[in-house]
Structures are given as C-alpha cells and as structure tokens.
Amino acid sequence: MEVHWFDAGHLGEGIEQDIKHFELMLKFAYRVLGVLEKSGVSTATQY
C-alpha cells in the first residue's frame, strides 16, 4: 500500500500540486504495468 498525505485546505496548492499528483498517478500505473523497471527509470520521487 502506498499513501501520500495531502492537506492544503479549500483552495489547494494549485498547479504545482496538480503536477505532483499526476506524476504519482503515472508512476503508479507504470509500476503496475512493469514499464519503469524495464526502462531503467527510477521510481523514486523526492519532495
């Protein structure tokens, strides 16, 4: 299980946070499909 906590109130953090969320979603999908391991791309994300 992977959990990412996000708490920014009603307005949120805007576009940068949206980009981070899409990155997390894409990396999850790639891991499920096994794409990142085969391509050698790191799945580590530092915030």
PDB file of N, CA, C and O in Angstrom:
ATOM      1  N   MET A   1       0.842  -1.153   0.000  1.00  0.00           N
ATOM      2  CA  MET A   1       0.000   0.000   0.000  1.00  0.00           C
ATOM      3  C   MET A   1       0.900   1.234   0.000  1.00  0.00           C
ATOM      4  O   MET A   1       1.939   1.261   0.660  1.00  0.00           O
ATOM      5  N   GLU A   2       0.494   2.225  -0.732  1.00  0.00           N
ATOM      6  CA  GLU A   2       1.242   3.477  -0.813  1.00  0.00           C
ATOM      7  C   GLU A   2       0.292   4.618  -0.472  1.00  0.00           C
ATOM      8  O   GLU A   2      -0.781   4.740  -1.063  1.00  0.00           O
ATOM      9  N   VAL A   3       0.694   5.458   0.490  1.00  0.00           N
ATOM     10  CA  VAL A   3      -0.161   6.564   0.930  1.00  0.00           C
ATOM     11  C   VAL A   3       0.601   7.868   0.792  1.00  0.00           C
ATOM     12  O   VAL A   3       1.756   7.971   1.205  1.00  0.00           O
ATOM     13  N   HIS A   4      -0.050   8.857   0.210  1.00  0.00           N
ATOM     14  CA  HIS A   4       0.513  10.202   0.106  1.00  0.00           C
ATOM     15  C   HIS A   4      -0.472  11.156   0.748  1.00  0.00           C
ATOM     16  O   HIS A   4      -1.593  11.320   0.267  1.00  0.00           O
ATOM     17  N   TRP A   5      -0.053  11.789   1.843  1.00  0.00           N
ATOM     18  CA  TRP A   5      -0.941  12.677   2.584  1.00  0.00           C
ATOM     19  C   TRP A   5      -0.894  14.068   1.977  1.00  0.00           C
ATOM     20  O   TRP A   5       0.179  14.597   1.689  1.00  0.00           O
ATOM     21  N   PHE A   6      -2.068  14.653   1.787  1.00  0.00           N
ATOM     22  CA  PHE A   6      -2.164  15.995   1.218  1.00  0.00           C
ATOM     23  C   PHE A   6      -3.196  16.773   2.005  1.00  0.00           C
ATOM     24  O   PHE A   6      -4.342  16.337   2.120  1.00  0.00           O
ATOM     25  N   ASP A   7      -2.810  17.926   2.553  1.00  0.00           N
ATOM     26  CA  ASP A   7      -3.721  18.758   3.332  1.00  0.00           C
ATOM     27  C   ASP A   7      -3.416  20.215   3.031  1.00  0.00           C
ATOM     28  O   ASP A   7      -2.448  20.771   3.550  1.00  0.00           O
ATOM     29  N   ALA A   8      -4.242  20.837   2.191  1.00  0.00           N
ATOM     30  CA  ALA A   8      -3.978  22.226   1.810  1.00  0.00           C
ATOM     31  C   ALA A   8      -5.215  23.113   1.925  1.00  0.00           C
ATOM     32  O   ALA A   8      -5.227  24.223   1.393  1.00  0.00           O
ATOM     33  N   GLY A   9      -6.243  22.644   2.604  1.00  0.00           N
ATOM     34  CA  GLY A   9      -7.431  23.470   2.752  1.00  0.00           C
ATOM     35  C   GLY A   9      -8.304  23.470   1.515  1.00  0.00           C
ATOM     36  O   GLY A   9      -8.206  22.578   0.672  1.00  0.00           O
ATOM     37  N   HIS A  10      -9.157  24.473   1.412  1.00  0.00           N
ATOM     38  CA  HIS A  10     -10.146  24.529   0.333  1.00  0.00           C
ATOM     39  C   HIS A  10      -9.542  24.851  -1.030  1.00  0.00           C
ATOM     40  O   HIS A  10      -9.977  24.298  -2.040  1.00  0.00           O
ATOM     41  N   LEU A  11      -8.566  25.719  -1.074  1.00  0.00           N
ATOM     42  CA  LEU A  11      -8.038  26.168  -2.363  1.00  0.00           C
ATOM     43  C   LEU A  11      -6.928  25.282  -2.906  1.00  0.00           C
ATOM     44  O   LEU A  11      -6.672  25.283  -4.110  1.00  0.00           O
ATOM     45  N   GLY A  12      -6.272  24.533  -2.046  1.00  0.00           N
ATOM     46  CA  GLY A  12      -5.188  23.673  -2.506  1.00  0.00           C
ATOM     47  C   GLY A  12      -3.936  24.473  -2.842  1.00  0.00           C
ATOM     48  O   GLY A  12      -3.876  25.683  -2.622  1.00  0.00           O
ATOM     49  N   GLU A  13      -2.952  23.785  -3.371  1.00  0.00           N
ATOM     50  CA  GLU A  13      -1.677  24.417  -3.702  1.00  0.00           C
ATOM     51  C   GLU A  13      -1.572  24.785  -5.166  1.00  0.00           C
ATOM     52  O   GLU A  13      -0.554  25.334  -5.587  1.00  0.00           O
ATOM     53  N   GLY A  14      -2.577  24.503  -5.937  1.00  0.00           N
ATOM     54  CA  GLY A  14      -2.570  24.937  -7.321  1.00  0.00           C
ATOM     55  C   GLY A  14      -1.910  23.981  -8.280  1.00  0.00           C
ATOM     56  O   GLY A  14      -1.894  22.767  -8.077  1.00  0.00           O
ATOM     57  N   ILE A  15      -1.368  24.560  -9.331  1.00  0.00           N
ATOM     58  CA  ILE A  15      -0.860  23.790 -10.466  1.00  0.00           C
ATOM     59  C   ILE A  15       0.306  22.882 -10.089  1.00  0.00           C
ATOM     60  O   ILE A  15       0.370  21.743 -10.552  1.00  0.00           O
ATOM     61  N   GLU A  16       1.226  23.363  -9.257  1.00  0.00           N
ATOM     62  CA  GLU A  16       2.389  22.534  -8.898  1.00  0.00           C
ATOM     63  C   GLU A  16       1.954  21.258  -8.188  1.00  0.00           C
ATOM     64  O   GLU A  16       2.499  20.185  -8.452  1.00  0.00           O
ATOM     65  N   GLN A  17       0.976  21.366  -7.288  1.00  0.00           N
ATOM     66  CA  GLN A  17       0.487  20.174  -6.595  1.00  0.00           C
ATOM     67  C   GLN A  17      -0.246  19.256  -7.564  1.00  0.00           C
ATOM     68  O   GLN A  17      -0.140  18.034  -7.457  1.00  0.00           O
ATOM     69  N   ASP A  18      -0.983  19.825  -8.503  1.00  0.00           N
ATOM     70  CA  ASP A  18      -1.651  19.007  -9.521  1.00  0.00           C
ATOM     71  C   ASP A  18      -0.634  18.214 -10.335  1.00  0.00           C
ATOM     72  O   ASP A  18      -0.857  17.043 -10.640  1.00  0.00           O
ATOM     73  N   ILE A  19       0.472  18.845 -10.683  1.00  0.00           N
ATOM     74  CA  ILE A  19       1.526  18.164 -11.443  1.00  0.00           C
ATOM     75  C   ILE A  19       2.111  17.019 -10.623  1.00  0.00           C
ATOM     76  O   ILE A  19       2.345  15.935 -11.158  1.00  0.00           O
ATOM     77  N   LYS A  20       2.352  17.246  -9.327  1.00  0.00           N
ATOM     78  CA  LYS A  20       2.869  16.184  -8.461  1.00  0.00           C
ATOM     79  C   LYS A  20       1.889  15.014  -8.394  1.00  0.00           C
ATOM     80  O   LYS A  20       2.298  13.853  -8.416  1.00  0.00           O
ATOM     81  N   HIS A  21       0.583  15.329  -8.310  1.00  0.00           N
ATOM     82  CA  HIS A  21      -0.417  14.263  -8.257  1.00  0.00           C
ATOM     83  C   HIS A  21      -0.424  13.444  -9.542  1.00  0.00           C
ATOM     84  O   HIS A  21      -0.501  12.216  -9.493  1.00  0.00           O
ATOM     85  N   PHE A  22      -0.345  14.109 -10.687  1.00  0.00           N
ATOM     86  CA  PHE A  22      -0.299  13.380 -11.956  1.00  0.00           C
ATOM     87  C   PHE A  22       0.958  12.526 -12.049  1.00  0.00           C
ATOM     88  O   PHE A  22       0.913  11.406 -12.558  1.00  0.00           O
ATOM     89  N   GLU A  23       2.078  13.049 -11.559  1.00  0.00           N
ATOM     90  CA  GLU A  23       3.315  12.272 -11.559  1.00  0.00           C
ATOM     91  C   GLU A  23       3.149  11.003 -10.724  1.00  0.00           C
ATOM     92  O   GLU A  23       3.557   9.920 -11.144  1.00  0.00           O
ATOM     93  N   LEU A  24       2.547  11.141  -9.538  1.00  0.00           N
ATOM     94  CA  LEU A  24       2.321   9.975  -8.686  1.00  0.00           C
ATOM     95  C   LEU A  24       1.412   8.958  -9.370  1.00  0.00           C
ATOM     96  O   LEU A  24       1.670   7.755  -9.320  1.00  0.00           O
ATOM     97  N   MET A  25       0.359   9.439 -10.003  1.00  0.00           N
ATOM     98  CA  MET A  25      -0.573   8.536 -10.685  1.00  0.00           C
ATOM     99  C   MET A  25       0.096   7.809 -11.845  1.00  0.00           C
ATOM    100  O   MET A  25      -0.102   6.607 -12.024  1.00  0.00           O
ATOM    101  N   LEU A  26       0.885   8.531 -12.629  1.00  0.00           N
ATOM    102  CA  LEU A  26       1.560   7.908 -13.766  1.00  0.00           C
ATOM    103  C   LEU A  26       2.602   6.893 -13.311  1.00  0.00           C
ATOM    104  O   LEU A  26       2.711   5.811 -13.887  1.00  0.00           O
ATOM    105  N   LYS A  27       3.374   7.242 -12.272  1.00  0.00           N
ATOM    106  CA  LYS A  27       4.383   6.304 -11.770  1.00  0.00           C
ATOM    107  C   LYS A  27       3.727   5.041 -11.227  1.00  0.00           C
ATOM    108  O   LYS A  27       4.242   3.938 -11.411  1.00  0.00           O
ATOM    109  N   PHE A  28       2.573   5.209 -10.549  1.00  0.00           N
ATOM    110  CA  PHE A  28       1.850   4.037 -10.059  1.00  0.00           C
ATOM    111  C   PHE A  28       1.418   3.151 -11.228  1.00  0.00           C
ATOM    112  O   PHE A  28       1.623   1.937 -11.202  1.00  0.00           O
ATOM    113  N   ALA A  29       0.826   3.759 -12.241  1.00  0.00           N
ATOM    114  CA  ALA A  29       0.374   2.992 -13.407  1.00  0.00           C
ATOM    115  C   ALA A  29       1.546   2.299 -14.092  1.00  0.00           C
ATOM    116  O   ALA A  29       1.429   1.139 -14.488  1.00  0.00           O
ATOM    117  N   TYR A  30       2.666   2.987 -14.235  1.00  0.00           N
ATOM    118  CA  TYR A  30       3.838   2.382 -14.866  1.00  0.00           C
ATOM    119  C   TYR A  30       4.365   1.211 -14.045  1.00  0.00           C
ATOM    120  O   TYR A  30       4.773   0.192 -14.603  1.00  0.00           O
ATOM    121  N   ARG A  31       4.356   1.356 -12.697  1.00  0.00           N
ATOM    122  CA  ARG A  31       4.809   0.249 -11.848  1.00  0.00           C
ATOM    123  C   ARG A  31       3.892  -0.960 -12.013  1.00  0.00           C
ATOM    124  O   ARG A  31       4.367  -2.092 -12.107  1.00  0.00           O
ATOM    125  N   VAL A  32       2.584  -0.724 -12.046  1.00  0.00           N
ATOM    126  CA  VAL A  32       1.632  -1.819 -12.206  1.00  0.00           C
ATOM    127  C   VAL A  32       1.862  -2.535 -13.531  1.00  0.00           C
ATOM    128  O   VAL A  32       1.787  -3.762 -13.602  1.00  0.00           O
ATOM    129  N   LEU A  33       2.139  -1.771 -14.574  1.00  0.00           N
ATOM    130  CA  LEU A  33       2.360  -2.347 -15.895  1.00  0.00           C
ATOM    131  C   LEU A  33       3.778  -2.875 -16.086  1.00  0.00           C
ATOM    132  O   LEU A  33       4.054  -3.562 -17.069  1.00  0.00           O
ATOM    133  N   GLY A  34       4.688  -2.560 -15.149  1.00  0.00           N
ATOM    134  CA  GLY A  34       6.066  -3.014 -15.247  1.00  0.00           C
ATOM    135  C   GLY A  34       6.897  -2.222 -16.235  1.00  0.00           C
ATOM    136  O   GLY A  34       7.939  -2.703 -16.679  1.00  0.00           O
ATOM    137  N   VAL A  35       6.468  -1.028 -16.589  1.00  0.00           N
ATOM    138  CA  VAL A  35       7.154  -0.230 -17.603  1.00  0.00           C
ATOM    139  C   VAL A  35       8.444   0.368 -17.064  1.00  0.00           C
ATOM    140  O   VAL A  35       9.467   0.320 -17.747  1.00  0.00           O
ATOM    141  N   LEU A  36       8.428   0.933 -15.856  1.00  0.00           N
ATOM    142  CA  LEU A  36       9.599   1.642 -15.344  1.00  0.00           C
ATOM    143  C   LEU A  36      10.768   0.708 -15.076  1.00  0.00           C
ATOM    144  O   LEU A  36      11.918   1.067 -15.333  1.00  0.00           O
ATOM    145  N   GLU A  37      10.490  -0.481 -14.565  1.00  0.00           N
ATOM    146  CA  GLU A  37      11.582  -1.400 -14.270  1.00  0.00           C
ATOM    147  C   GLU A  37      12.307  -1.818 -15.546  1.00  0.00           C
ATOM    148  O   GLU A  37      13.529  -1.966 -15.544  1.00  0.00           O
ATOM    149  N   LYS A  38      11.572  -2.007 -16.623  1.00  0.00           N
ATOM    150  CA  LYS A  38      12.176  -2.432 -17.885  1.00  0.00           C
ATOM    151  C   LYS A  38      12.971  -1.314 -18.547  1.00  0.00           C
ATOM    152  O   LYS A  38      13.954  -1.573 -19.241  1.00  0.00           O
ATOM    153  N   SER A  39      12.540  -0.055 -18.330  1.00  0.00           N
ATOM    154  CA  SER A  39      13.207   1.064 -18.994  1.00  0.00           C
ATOM    155  C   SER A  39      14.390   1.587 -18.194  1.00  0.00           C
ATOM    156  O   SER A  39      15.196   2.359 -18.713  1.00  0.00           O
ATOM    157  N   GLY A  40      14.503   1.166 -16.917  1.00  0.00           N
ATOM    158  CA  GLY A  40      15.589   1.642 -16.081  1.00  0.00           C
ATOM    159  C   GLY A  40      15.335   3.001 -15.467  1.00  0.00           C
ATOM    160  O   GLY A  40      16.247   3.590 -14.887  1.00  0.00           O
ATOM    161  N   VAL A  41      14.116   3.519 -15.577  1.00  0.00           N
ATOM    162  CA  VAL A  41      13.773   4.817 -14.998  1.00  0.00           C
ATOM    163  C   VAL A  41      13.521   4.629 -13.517  1.00  0.00           C
ATOM    164  O   VAL A  41      12.832   3.692 -13.114  1.00  0.00           O
ATOM    165  N   SER A  42      14.075   5.514 -12.705  1.00  0.00           N
ATOM    166  CA  SER A  42      13.893   5.440 -11.262  1.00  0.00           C
ATOM    167  C   SER A  42      12.467   5.811 -10.887  1.00  0.00           C
ATOM    168  O   SER A  42      11.892   6.746 -11.444  1.00  0.00           O
ATOM    169  N   THR A  43      11.895   5.063  -9.926  1.00  0.00           N
ATOM    170  CA  THR A  43      10.559   5.386  -9.439  1.00  0.00           C
ATOM    171  C   THR A  43      10.617   6.242  -8.184  1.00  0.00           C
ATOM    172  O   THR A  43       9.574   6.585  -7.627  1.00  0.00           O
ATOM    173  N   ALA A  44      11.808   6.592  -7.731  1.00  0.00           N
ATOM    174  CA  ALA A  44      11.943   7.399  -6.520  1.00  0.00           C
ATOM    175  C   ALA A  44      11.589   8.855  -6.804  1.00  0.00           C
ATOM    176  O   ALA A  44      12.025   9.439  -7.796  1.00  0.00           O
ATOM    177  N   THR A  45      10.790   9.420  -5.911  1.00  0.00           N
ATOM    178  CA  THR A  45      10.410  10.826  -6.022  1.00  0.00           C
ATOM    179  C   THR A  45      10.708  11.498  -4.698  1.00  0.00           C
ATOM    180  O   THR A  45      10.299  11.011  -3.644  1.00  0.00           O
ATOM    181  N   GLN A  46      11.409  12.599  -4.746  1.00  0.00           N
ATOM    182  CA  GLN A  46      11.713  13.349  -3.530  1.00  0.00           C
ATOM    183  C   GLN A  46      10.971  14.663  -3.564  1.00  0.00           C
ATOM    184  O   GLN A  46      10.980  15.378  -4.566  1.00  0.00           O
ATOM    185  N   TYR A  47      10.323  14.973  -2.447  1.00  0.00           N
ATOM    186  CA  TYR A  47       9.614  16.249  -2.321  1.00  0.00           C
ATOM    187  C   TYR A  47      10.185  17.044  -1.195  1.00  0.00           C
ATOM    188  O   TYR A  47       9.723  18.153  -0.925  1.00  0.00           O
TER     189      TYR A  47
END
